[in-house]
């Protein structure tokens, strides 16, 4: 007589009062994050008069032509080419520098091991230091080096702009990789360079992907440095596009919001498409072993 197979029933989720409240809090946080984006999107579909008189009301008519006017009125292609040139030169260098520094801080042992702690605190101090404090030194260095008002004035700071945060992120991920891998590789005759490139880098690849995404977004949104270090119109970055809609005596708010949405939507698309790597990279270093 054939035995009856029992169907597998997955365990039901147990909802407690605390869990329900936590879900409500998360939902409210998501709503608060989306409201500015949605509000800006609806403002971009209004006229200037509607924005000034009824900023919180829905648009009477969806004016999609604002996007066409915003795109035609700004040299986006030239700005994109400048931005991608800075990214192509600065991003690989910044990632390589952060990977090597994080390997030294989170994996190597220098002397009695106290140097790692001192270096880690040094990079933490760089995270605490406000970025605007560095504007004047960066400006003076660009003038002294003769790169002021060139793309190199933006490329050189971008190479080390996210180093402190990157080292803090990657060093924790390097420290979370089991030490037995190092010992086995060294016994087999593996050099330190090969250990880093072939063993440790693949192990912390989600964190490196996170670092790459964050540095890319940082270069894309770098308005302040681009405004200070570059004055030539043909060298402007994509973050400066909204400047074209502000005149000496007036501002076209509708086109400003449309131009802002043109800049924000690609960033949201990139972040949503790669959010899995961001979450993995941030959380991987929190678990040891």
KEVO-121554 format. One record per residue (C-alpha): residue number from 1; chain; x, y, z. Coordinates in steps of 0.02 Angstrom, whole numbers, padded with zeros to 5 digits, m for minus. Layout:
<rs>
{nr = NUM	kette = A	X = X	Y = Y	Z = Z}
...
</rs>
This chain:
<rs>
{nr = 1	kette = A	X = 00000	Y = 00000	Z = 00000}
{nr = 2	kette = A	X = 00075	Y = 00163	Z = m00056}
{nr = 3	kette = A	X = 00114	Y = 00287	Z = 00079}
{nr = 4	kette = A	X = 00027	Y = 00453	Z = 00070}
{nr = 5	kette = A	X = 00145	Y = 00597	Z = 00049}
{nr = 6	kette = A	X = 00115	Y = 00745	Z = 00161}
{nr = 7	kette = A	X = 00107	Y = 00914	Z = 00081}
{nr = 8	kette = A	X = 00229	Y = 01041	Z = 00146}
{nr = 9	kette = A	X = 00146	Y = 01192	Z = 00221}
{nr = 10	kette = A	X = 00263	Y = 01338	Z = 00252}
{nr = 11	kette = A	X = 00251	Y = 01411	Z = 00427}
{nr = 12	kette = A	X = 00134	Y = 01557	Z = 00441}
{nr = 13	kette = A	X = 00204	Y = 01725	Z = 00486}
{nr = 14	kette = A	X = 00164	Y = 01776	Z = 00663}
{nr = 15	kette = A	X = 00118	Y = 01959	Z = 00673}
{nr = 16	kette = A	X = 00147	Y = 02043	Z = 00839}
{nr = 17	kette = A	X = 00103	Y = 02218	Z = 00892}
{nr = 18	kette = A	X = 00285	Y = 02269	Z = 00888}
{nr = 19	kette = A	X = 00310	Y = 02199	Z = 00713}
{nr = 20	kette = A	X = 00155	Y = 02287	Z = 00648}
{nr = 21	kette = A	X = 00212	Y = 02453	Z = 00722}
{nr = 22	kette = A	X = 00384	Y = 02428	Z = 00646}
{nr = 23	kette = A	X = 00308	Y = 02396	Z = 00474}
{nr = 24	kette = A	X = 00203	Y = 02554	Z = 00491}
{nr = 25	kette = A	X = 00358	Y = 02655	Z = 00538}
{nr = 26	kette = A	X = 00452	Y = 02587	Z = 00386}
{nr = 27	kette = A	X = 00304	Y = 02628	Z = 00274}
{nr = 28	kette = A	X = 00300	Y = 02807	Z = 00339}
{nr = 29	kette = A	X = 00487	Y = 02825	Z = 00310}
{nr = 30	kette = A	X = 00466	Y = 02766	Z = 00130}
{nr = 31	kette = A	X = 00323	Y = 02889	Z = 00104}
{nr = 32	kette = A	X = 00427	Y = 03032	Z = 00174}
{nr = 33	kette = A	X = 00568	Y = 02986	Z = 00055}
{nr = 34	kette = A	X = 00454	Y = 02979	Z = m00097}
{nr = 35	kette = A	X = 00352	Y = 03137	Z = m00063}
{nr = 36	kette = A	X = 00490	Y = 03261	Z = m00116}
{nr = 37	kette = A	X = 00521	Y = 03164	Z = m00277}
{nr = 38	kette = A	X = 00336	Y = 03154	Z = m00321}
{nr = 39	kette = A	X = 00308	Y = 03335	Z = m00275}
{nr = 40	kette = A	X = 00453	Y = 03390	Z = m00385}
{nr = 41	kette = A	X = 00384	Y = 03283	Z = m00527}
{nr = 42	kette = A	X = 00212	Y = 03365	Z = m00517}
{nr = 43	kette = A	X = 00292	Y = 03538	Z = m00505}
{nr = 44	kette = A	X = 00386	Y = 03501	Z = m00666}
{nr = 45	kette = A	X = 00218	Y = 03478	Z = m00754}
{nr = 46	kette = A	X = 00149	Y = 03648	Z = m00703}
{nr = 47	kette = A	X = 00167	Y = 03826	Z = m00764}
{nr = 48	kette = A	X = 00262	Y = 03957	Z = m00664}
{nr = 49	kette = A	X = 00098	Y = 04039	Z = m00614}
{nr = 50	kette = A	X = 00029	Y = 03874	Z = m00546}
{nr = 51	kette = A	X = 00190	Y = 03841	Z = m00449}
{nr = 52	kette = A	X = 00185	Y = 04013	Z = m00367}
{nr = 53	kette = A	X = m00003	Y = 04018	Z = m00330}
{nr = 54	kette = A	X = m00042	Y = 03833	Z = m00297}
{nr = 55	kette = A	X = 00120	Y = 03741	Z = m00261}
{nr = 56	kette = A	X = 00037	Y = 03594	Z = m00171}
{nr = 57	kette = A	X = m00111	Y = 03571	Z = m00290}
{nr = 58	kette = A	X = m00115	Y = 03448	Z = m00433}
{nr = 59	kette = A	X = m00075	Y = 03524	Z = m00604}
{nr = 60	kette = A	X = m00227	Y = 03581	Z = m00700}
{nr = 61	kette = A	X = m00148	Y = 03516	Z = m00861}
{nr = 62	kette = A	X = 00002	Y = 03402	Z = m00880}
{nr = 63	kette = A	X = 00130	Y = 03506	Z = m00972}
{nr = 64	kette = A	X = 00251	Y = 03377	Z = m01040}
{nr = 65	kette = A	X = 00322	Y = 03509	Z = m01155}
{nr = 66	kette = A	X = 00420	Y = 03575	Z = m01004}
{nr = 67	kette = A	X = 00538	Y = 03427	Z = m01023}
{nr = 68	kette = A	X = 00563	Y = 03460	Z = m01208}
{nr = 69	kette = A	X = 00598	Y = 03644	Z = m01176}
{nr = 70	kette = A	X = 00716	Y = 03603	Z = m01033}
{nr = 71	kette = A	X = 00813	Y = 03478	Z = m01139}
{nr = 72	kette = A	X = 00827	Y = 03594	Z = m01288}
{nr = 73	kette = A	X = 00879	Y = 03745	Z = m01184}
{nr = 74	kette = A	X = 01028	Y = 03660	Z = m01103}
{nr = 75	kette = A	X = 01181	Y = 03577	Z = m01186}
{nr = 76	kette = A	X = 01152	Y = 03412	Z = m01096}
{nr = 77	kette = A	X = 01258	Y = 03309	Z = m01216}
{nr = 78	kette = A	X = 01412	Y = 03418	Z = m01188}
{nr = 79	kette = A	X = 01385	Y = 03414	Z = m01000}
{nr = 80	kette = A	X = 01362	Y = 03226	Z = m01003}
{nr = 81	kette = A	X = 01523	Y = 03203	Z = m01101}
{nr = 82	kette = A	X = 01618	Y = 03310	Z = m00974}
{nr = 83	kette = A	X = 01541	Y = 03214	Z = m00829}
{nr = 84	kette = A	X = 01578	Y = 03043	Z = m00902}
{nr = 85	kette = A	X = 01756	Y = 03096	Z = m00942}
{nr = 86	kette = A	X = 01784	Y = 03141	Z = m00760}
{nr = 87	kette = A	X = 01702	Y = 02978	Z = m00707}
{nr = 88	kette = A	X = 01806	Y = 02870	Z = m00825}
{nr = 89	kette = A	X = 01969	Y = 02945	Z = m00762}
{nr = 90	kette = A	X = 01933	Y = 02972	Z = m00577}
{nr = 91	kette = A	X = 01820	Y = 02826	Z = m00531}
{nr = 92	kette = A	X = 01940	Y = 02680	Z = m00567}
{nr = 93	kette = A	X = 02084	Y = 02769	Z = m00478}
{nr = 94	kette = A	X = 01977	Y = 02808	Z = m00325}
{nr = 95	kette = A	X = 01915	Y = 02628	Z = m00312}
{nr = 96	kette = A	X = 02091	Y = 02555	Z = m00329}
{nr = 97	kette = A	X = 02162	Y = 02674	Z = m00198}
{nr = 98	kette = A	X = 02022	Y = 02635	Z = m00075}
{nr = 99	kette = A	X = 02040	Y = 02446	Z = m00102}
{nr = 100	kette = A	X = 02227	Y = 02450	Z = m00067}
{nr = 101	kette = A	X = 02208	Y = 02565	Z = 00085}
{nr = 102	kette = A	X = 02066	Y = 02458	Z = 00155}
{nr = 103	kette = A	X = 02171	Y = 02301	Z = 00131}
{nr = 104	kette = A	X = 02311	Y = 02380	Z = 00233}
{nr = 105	kette = A	X = 02194	Y = 02441	Z = 00370}
{nr = 106	kette = A	X = 02080	Y = 02291	Z = 00384}
{nr = 107	kette = A	X = 02194	Y = 02146	Z = 00339}
{nr = 108	kette = A	X = 02379	Y = 02178	Z = 00358}
{nr = 109	kette = A	X = 02472	Y = 02185	Z = 00523}
{nr = 110	kette = A	X = 02602	Y = 02320	Z = 00538}
{nr = 111	kette = A	X = 02718	Y = 02308	Z = 00688}
{nr = 112	kette = A	X = 02617	Y = 02259	Z = 00842}
{nr = 113	kette = A	X = 02452	Y = 02297	Z = 00757}
{nr = 114	kette = A	X = 02429	Y = 02471	Z = 00833}
{nr = 115	kette = A	X = 02460	Y = 02558	Z = 00666}
{nr = 116	kette = A	X = 02297	Y = 02487	Z = 00595}
{nr = 117	kette = A	X = 02197	Y = 02566	Z = 00734}
{nr = 118	kette = A	X = 02283	Y = 02733	Z = 00709}
{nr = 119	kette = A	X = 02253	Y = 02729	Z = 00521}
{nr = 120	kette = A	X = 02070	Y = 02681	Z = 00545}
{nr = 121	kette = A	X = 02045	Y = 02828	Z = 00665}
{nr = 122	kette = A	X = 02130	Y = 02941	Z = 00538}
{nr = 123	kette = A	X = 02005	Y = 02894	Z = 00404}
{nr = 124	kette = A	X = 01860	Y = 02908	Z = 00527}
{nr = 125	kette = A	X = 01916	Y = 03086	Z = 00563}
{nr = 126	kette = A	X = 01906	Y = 03120	Z = 00377}
{nr = 127	kette = A	X = 01725	Y = 03062	Z = 00376}
{nr = 128	kette = A	X = 01682	Y = 03176	Z = 00522}
{nr = 129	kette = A	X = 01766	Y = 03327	Z = 00440}
{nr = 130	kette = A	X = 01637	Y = 03428	Z = 00339}
{nr = 131	kette = A	X = 01672	Y = 03428	Z = 00153}
{nr = 132	kette = A	X = 01650	Y = 03616	Z = 00139}
{nr = 133	kette = A	X = 01803	Y = 03641	Z = 00250}
{nr = 134	kette = A	X = 01908	Y = 03570	Z = 00108}
{nr = 135	kette = A	X = 01843	Y = 03688	Z = m00027}
{nr = 136	kette = A	X = 01972	Y = 03825	Z = 00000}
{nr = 137	kette = A	X = 02123	Y = 03706	Z = 00010}
{nr = 138	kette = A	X = 02064	Y = 03617	Z = m00148}
{nr = 139	kette = A	X = 02042	Y = 03784	Z = m00236}
{nr = 140	kette = A	X = 02216	Y = 03841	Z = m00186}
{nr = 141	kette = A	X = 02294	Y = 03676	Z = m00238}
{nr = 142	kette = A	X = 02210	Y = 03683	Z = m00409}
{nr = 143	kette = A	X = 02277	Y = 03859	Z = m00435}
{nr = 144	kette = A	X = 02454	Y = 03811	Z = m00379}
{nr = 145	kette = A	X = 02454	Y = 03657	Z = m00492}
{nr = 146	kette = A	X = 02393	Y = 03759	Z = m00641}
{nr = 147	kette = A	X = 02237	Y = 03652	Z = m00669}
{nr = 148	kette = A	X = 02109	Y = 03783	Z = m00618}
{nr = 149	kette = A	X = 01966	Y = 03801	Z = m00743}
{nr = 150	kette = A	X = 02006	Y = 03632	Z = m00822}
{nr = 151	kette = A	X = 01928	Y = 03461	Z = m00800}
{nr = 152	kette = A	X = 02083	Y = 03406	Z = m00704}
{nr = 153	kette = A	X = 02027	Y = 03523	Z = m00565}
{nr = 154	kette = A	X = 01877	Y = 03408	Z = m00544}
{nr = 155	kette = A	X = 01964	Y = 03243	Z = m00582}
{nr = 156	kette = A	X = 02102	Y = 03258	Z = m00451}
{nr = 157	kette = A	X = 01985	Y = 03290	Z = m00302}
{nr = 158	kette = A	X = 01866	Y = 03155	Z = m00364}
{nr = 159	kette = A	X = 02006	Y = 03027	Z = m00354}
{nr = 160	kette = A	X = 02011	Y = 03044	Z = m00165}
{nr = 161	kette = A	X = 01844	Y = 03123	Z = m00125}
{nr = 162	kette = A	X = 01762	Y = 02966	Z = m00056}
{nr = 163	kette = A	X = 01919	Y = 02884	Z = 00013}
{nr = 164	kette = A	X = 01877	Y = 02904	Z = 00198}
{nr = 165	kette = A	X = 01701	Y = 02833	Z = 00185}
{nr = 166	kette = A	X = 01762	Y = 02698	Z = 00066}
{nr = 167	kette = A	X = 01900	Y = 02640	Z = 00184}
{nr = 168	kette = A	X = 01778	Y = 02635	Z = 00329}
{nr = 169	kette = A	X = 01661	Y = 02527	Z = 00224}
{nr = 170	kette = A	X = 01787	Y = 02410	Z = 00143}
{nr = 171	kette = A	X = 01902	Y = 02384	Z = 00291}
{nr = 172	kette = A	X = 01758	Y = 02306	Z = 00389}
{nr = 173	kette = A	X = 01722	Y = 02190	Z = 00243}
{nr = 174	kette = A	X = 01905	Y = 02139	Z = 00228}
{nr = 175	kette = A	X = 01911	Y = 02104	Z = 00415}
{nr = 176	kette = A	X = 01756	Y = 01994	Z = 00402}
{nr = 177	kette = A	X = 01840	Y = 01872	Z = 00280}
{nr = 178	kette = A	X = 01908	Y = 01718	Z = 00374}
{nr = 179	kette = A	X = 02095	Y = 01730	Z = 00409}
{nr = 180	kette = A	X = 02116	Y = 01547	Z = 00361}
{nr = 181	kette = A	X = 02108	Y = 01598	Z = 00177}
{nr = 182	kette = A	X = 02263	Y = 01706	Z = 00199}
{nr = 183	kette = A	X = 02359	Y = 01569	Z = 00289}
{nr = 184	kette = A	X = 02315	Y = 01437	Z = 00159}
{nr = 185	kette = A	X = 02361	Y = 01553	Z = 00015}
{nr = 186	kette = A	X = 02528	Y = 01603	Z = 00093}
{nr = 187	kette = A	X = 02572	Y = 01420	Z = 00126}
{nr = 188	kette = A	X = 02542	Y = 01385	Z = m00059}
{nr = 189	kette = A	X = 02664	Y = 01523	Z = m00105}
{nr = 190	kette = A	X = 02539	Y = 01661	Z = m00143}
{nr = 191	kette = A	X = 02607	Y = 01838	Z = m00140}
{nr = 192	kette = A	X = 02517	Y = 01982	Z = m00054}
{nr = 193	kette = A	X = 02467	Y = 02058	Z = m00221}
{nr = 194	kette = A	X = 02395	Y = 01894	Z = m00283}
{nr = 195	kette = A	X = 02308	Y = 01867	Z = m00116}
{nr = 196	kette = A	X = 02223	Y = 02035	Z = m00132}
{nr = 197	kette = A	X = 02176	Y = 02024	Z = m00316}
{nr = 198	kette = A	X = 02125	Y = 01841	Z = m00334}
{nr = 199	kette = A	X = 02056	Y = 01797	Z = m00162}
{nr = 200	kette = A	X = 02004	Y = 01946	Z = m00058}
{nr = 201	kette = A	X = 01936	Y = 02061	Z = m00194}
{nr = 202	kette = A	X = 01811	Y = 01931	Z = m00256}
{nr = 203	kette = A	X = 01760	Y = 01898	Z = m00076}
{nr = 204	kette = A	X = 01715	Y = 02082	Z = m00047}
{nr = 205	kette = A	X = 01651	Y = 02118	Z = m00222}
{nr = 206	kette = A	X = 01477	Y = 02175	Z = m00160}
{nr = 207	kette = A	X = 01560	Y = 02308	Z = m00053}
{nr = 208	kette = A	X = 01669	Y = 02363	Z = m00199}
{nr = 209	kette = A	X = 01513	Y = 02376	Z = m00308}
{nr = 210	kette = A	X = 01433	Y = 02483	Z = m00173}
{nr = 211	kette = A	X = 01586	Y = 02594	Z = m00165}
{nr = 212	kette = A	X = 01585	Y = 02614	Z = m00355}
{nr = 213	kette = A	X = 01401	Y = 02662	Z = m00358}
{nr = 214	kette = A	X = 01418	Y = 02788	Z = m00216}
{nr = 215	kette = A	X = 01572	Y = 02868	Z = m00294}
{nr = 216	kette = A	X = 01486	Y = 02879	Z = m00463}
{nr = 217	kette = A	X = 01335	Y = 02966	Z = m00386}
{nr = 218	kette = A	X = 01452	Y = 03081	Z = m00289}
{nr = 219	kette = A	X = 01539	Y = 03137	Z = m00449}
{nr = 220	kette = A	X = 01372	Y = 03154	Z = m00541}
{nr = 221	kette = A	X = 01300	Y = 03267	Z = m00404}
{nr = 222	kette = A	X = 01458	Y = 03368	Z = m00369}
{nr = 223	kette = A	X = 01389	Y = 03542	Z = m00396}
{nr = 224	kette = A	X = 01490	Y = 03645	Z = m00272}
{nr = 225	kette = A	X = 01664	Y = 03597	Z = m00334}
{nr = 226	kette = A	X = 01610	Y = 03612	Z = m00516}
{nr = 227	kette = A	X = 01540	Y = 03785	Z = m00482}
{nr = 228	kette = A	X = 01699	Y = 03845	Z = m00395}
{nr = 229	kette = A	X = 01836	Y = 03763	Z = m00498}
{nr = 230	kette = A	X = 01765	Y = 03776	Z = m00674}
{nr = 231	kette = A	X = 01705	Y = 03938	Z = m00755}
{nr = 232	kette = A	X = 01712	Y = 03895	Z = m00940}
{nr = 233	kette = A	X = 01540	Y = 03855	Z = m01009}
{nr = 234	kette = A	X = 01602	Y = 03712	Z = m01118}
{nr = 235	kette = A	X = 01676	Y = 03624	Z = m00964}
{nr = 236	kette = A	X = 01522	Y = 03625	Z = m00855}
{nr = 237	kette = A	X = 01461	Y = 03465	Z = m00773}
{nr = 238	kette = A	X = 01287	Y = 03389	Z = m00782}
{nr = 239	kette = A	X = 01251	Y = 03446	Z = m00603}
{nr = 240	kette = A	X = 01259	Y = 03627	Z = m00663}
{nr = 241	kette = A	X = 01120	Y = 03607	Z = m00791}
{nr = 242	kette = A	X = 00987	Y = 03690	Z = m00682}
{nr = 243	kette = A	X = 01091	Y = 03850	Z = m00681}
{nr = 244	kette = A	X = 01032	Y = 03887	Z = m00858}
{nr = 245	kette = A	X = 00853	Y = 03917	Z = m00800}
{nr = 246	kette = A	X = 00899	Y = 04052	Z = m00674}
{nr = 247	kette = A	X = 00918	Y = 04226	Z = m00746}
{nr = 248	kette = A	X = 00985	Y = 04384	Z = m00668}
{nr = 249	kette = A	X = 00812	Y = 04449	Z = m00620}
{nr = 250	kette = A	X = 00697	Y = 04297	Z = m00637}
{nr = 251	kette = A	X = 00692	Y = 04108	Z = m00626}
{nr = 252	kette = A	X = 00591	Y = 03987	Z = m00733}
{nr = 253	kette = A	X = 00534	Y = 03870	Z = m00594}
{nr = 254	kette = A	X = 00441	Y = 03751	Z = m00710}
{nr = 255	kette = A	X = 00594	Y = 03720	Z = m00819}
{nr = 256	kette = A	X = 00705	Y = 03713	Z = m00664}
{nr = 257	kette = A	X = 00601	Y = 03571	Z = m00592}
{nr = 258	kette = A	X = 00594	Y = 03484	Z = m00762}
{nr = 259	kette = A	X = 00783	Y = 03495	Z = m00776}
{nr = 260	kette = A	X = 00802	Y = 03431	Z = m00598}
{nr = 261	kette = A	X = 00692	Y = 03281	Z = m00639}
{nr = 262	kette = A	X = 00798	Y = 03246	Z = m00794}
{nr = 263	kette = A	X = 00949	Y = 03235	Z = m00678}
{nr = 264	kette = A	X = 00864	Y = 03137	Z = m00538}
{nr = 265	kette = A	X = 00772	Y = 03002	Z = m00635}
{nr = 266	kette = A	X = 00931	Y = 02919	Z = m00707}
{nr = 267	kette = A	X = 01007	Y = 02914	Z = m00532}
{nr = 268	kette = A	X = 00851	Y = 02833	Z = m00460}
{nr = 269	kette = A	X = 00851	Y = 02706	Z = m00601}
{nr = 270	kette = A	X = 01033	Y = 02661	Z = m00569}
{nr = 271	kette = A	X = 01007	Y = 02647	Z = m00382}
{nr = 272	kette = A	X = 00849	Y = 02541	Z = m00398}
{nr = 273	kette = A	X = 00933	Y = 02425	Z = m00524}
{nr = 274	kette = A	X = 01088	Y = 02402	Z = m00414}
{nr = 275	kette = A	X = 01012	Y = 02417	Z = m00240}
{nr = 276	kette = A	X = 01046	Y = 02231	Z = m00206}
{nr = 277	kette = A	X = 01234	Y = 02262	Z = m00217}
{nr = 278	kette = A	X = 01220	Y = 02418	Z = m00108}
{nr = 279	kette = A	X = 01129	Y = 02323	Z = 00030}
{nr = 280	kette = A	X = 01249	Y = 02174	Z = 00020}
{nr = 281	kette = A	X = 01401	Y = 02287	Z = 00024}
{nr = 282	kette = A	X = 01342	Y = 02387	Z = 00174}
{nr = 283	kette = A	X = 01286	Y = 02236	Z = 00277}
{nr = 284	kette = A	X = 01423	Y = 02110	Z = 00231}
{nr = 285	kette = A	X = 01552	Y = 02187	Z = 00346}
{nr = 286	kette = A	X = 01432	Y = 02182	Z = 00494}
{nr = 287	kette = A	X = 01446	Y = 01992	Z = 00511}
{nr = 288	kette = A	X = 01611	Y = 01914	Z = 00562}
{nr = 289	kette = A	X = 01667	Y = 01748	Z = 00492}
</rs>
